[in-house]
Amino acid sequence: TTTESGTTESTTSESSTTTTESTTSESTTTTTEPPVPGEAEWAISTTYAVAGQTLVTVPVVVTKDGGTAGYVVQFTYDDRLTFVGIDATDVDATLINQNMLYVVWGSEDGENKDLTGTILNLVFNVPDDAQPGDHYDVEFAGNVDAVDSEGTVVTVKTTNGWIEIVAETTTTTTETT
């Protein structure tokens, strides 16, 4: 553009698109009462992912624990998911049967531990053909077999979770100078 004084002005525009993949999880806990010895509450978190995403982490969270010295737990999952493995946290659980998804843990000293928090992460790959709104269940297969340091059964209340596919996030930035 040329002005009356003979100077030239220019305008430049740039546009870029960024696609991001992310995994988010949510776990809702409303706990106001202290844990009761011999009782625990476990939940598989709801996790959000995009189609074809690899290494989707699904946290398994203990929301209340009155003291646990060991456990054996089995999980099931939608057969459209591909199980990759477990990512143990501070509670060093061991996967003992990948085909049946059995996980076992025992405290090193045989004493009760407060397991409150994320005790392990189940890791999956999501199908390439997944669509926003698709839902893949990740569940406890029956009861969690847990005991305290005296060998007394710990009653575990469980809540199942899932992976839900969401649309990819696209951000467009336009810069004008």
Long-range contacts (C-beta under 8 A, 24 or more apart in sequence): 11-176, 11-177, 12-175, 12-176, 12-177, 13-174, 13-175, 13-176, 14-173, 14-174, 14-175, 15-172, 15-173, 15-174, 16-172, 16-173, 17-170, 17-171, 17-172, 18-170, 18-171, 18-173, 19-168, 19-169, 19-170, 20-168, 20-169, 20-171, 21-49, 21-50, 21-53, 21-168, 22-50, 22-169, 23-47, 23-48, 23-49, 23-53, 23-56, 23-57, 24-48, 25-57, 25-58, 25-59, 27-59, 27-61, 27-63, 29-61, 29-63, 31-63, 31-64, 35-64, 35-65, 35-66, 35-67, 35-114, 35-116, 36-66, 37-66, 37-67, 37-148, 38-66, 38-67, 38-148, 38-152, 38-153, 38-154, 38-155, 39-64, 39-66, 39-154, 39-155, 39-156, 39-157, 40-64, 40-65, 40-66, 40-68, 40-115, 40-144, 40-146, 40-154, 40-155, 40-156, 40-157, 41-65, 41-156, 41-157, 41-158, 41-159, 42-73, 42-119, 42-140, 42-144, 42-156, 42-157, 42-158, 42-159, 43-158, 43-159, 43-161, 44-75, 44-122, 44-138, 44-139, 44-140, 44-158, 44-159, 44-160, 44-161, 44-162, 45-161, 46-161, 46-162, 46-163, 46-164, 47-161, 47-162, 47-163, 47-164, 48-163, 48-164, 48-165, 48-166, 49-126, 49-163, 49-164, 49-165, 49-166, 50-126, 50-130, 50-165, 50-166, 50-167, 50-168, 51-126, 51-127, 51-128, 51-129, 51-130, 51-131, 51-132, 51-134, 51-165, 51-168, 52-126, 52-127, 52-128, 52-130, 53-125, 53-126, 54-84, 54-125, 54-126, 55-84, 55-123, 55-125, 56-123, 56-124, 56-125, 56-126, 56-163, 57-87, 57-121, 57-122, 57-123, 58-121, 58-122, 58-123, 58-124, 58-138, 58-161, 58-163, 59-118, 59-120, 59-121, 60-118, 60-119, 60-120, 60-121, 60-122, 61-117, 61-118, 61-119, 62-115, 62-116, 62-117, 62-119, 63-116, 64-116, 65-114, 65-115, 65-116, 66-148, 66-154, 67-112, 67-113, 67-114, 67-148, 67-149, 67-154, 68-107, 68-112, 68-113, 68-115, 68-146, 68-147, 68-148, 68-154, 69-106, 69-107, 69-110, 69-111, 69-112, 69-113, 69-147, 69-148, 69-149, 70-104, 70-105, 70-106, 70-107, 70-146, 70-147, 71-104, 71-105, 71-106, 71-144, 71-145, 71-146, 71-147, 71-154, 71-156, 72-102, 72-103, 72-104, 72-144, 72-145, 72-146, 73-102, 73-103, 73-104, 73-140, 73-144, 73-145, 74-100, 74-101, 74-102, 74-103, 74-140, 74-141, 74-142, 75-101, 75-103, 75-122, 75-138, 75-139, 75-140, 75-141, 76-101, 76-137, 76-138, 76-139, 76-140, 76-141, 77-101, 77-122, 77-124, 77-136, 77-137, 77-138, 77-139, 78-136, 78-137, 78-138, 78-163, 80-127, 80-130, 80-136, 81-124, 81-125, 81-126, 81-127, 81-136, 81-138, 81-163, 82-124, 82-125, 82-127, 83-122, 83-123, 83-124, 84-123, 84-124, 84-125, 85-123, 86-120, 86-121, 86-122, 86-123, 87-120, 87-121, 87-123, 88-120, 88-121, 89-117, 89-118, 89-119, 89-120, 89-121, 90-117, 91-115, 91-119, 91-120, 93-119, 93-120, 101-141, 107-149, 110-149, 111-149, 112-148, 112-149, 124-163, 126-163, 126-165, 130-165, 131-165, 132-165, 132-166, 132-167, 133-164, 133-165, 134-164, 134-165, 135-162, 135-163, 135-164, 135-165, 136-162, 136-163, 136-164, 136-165, 137-162, 138-162, 138-163
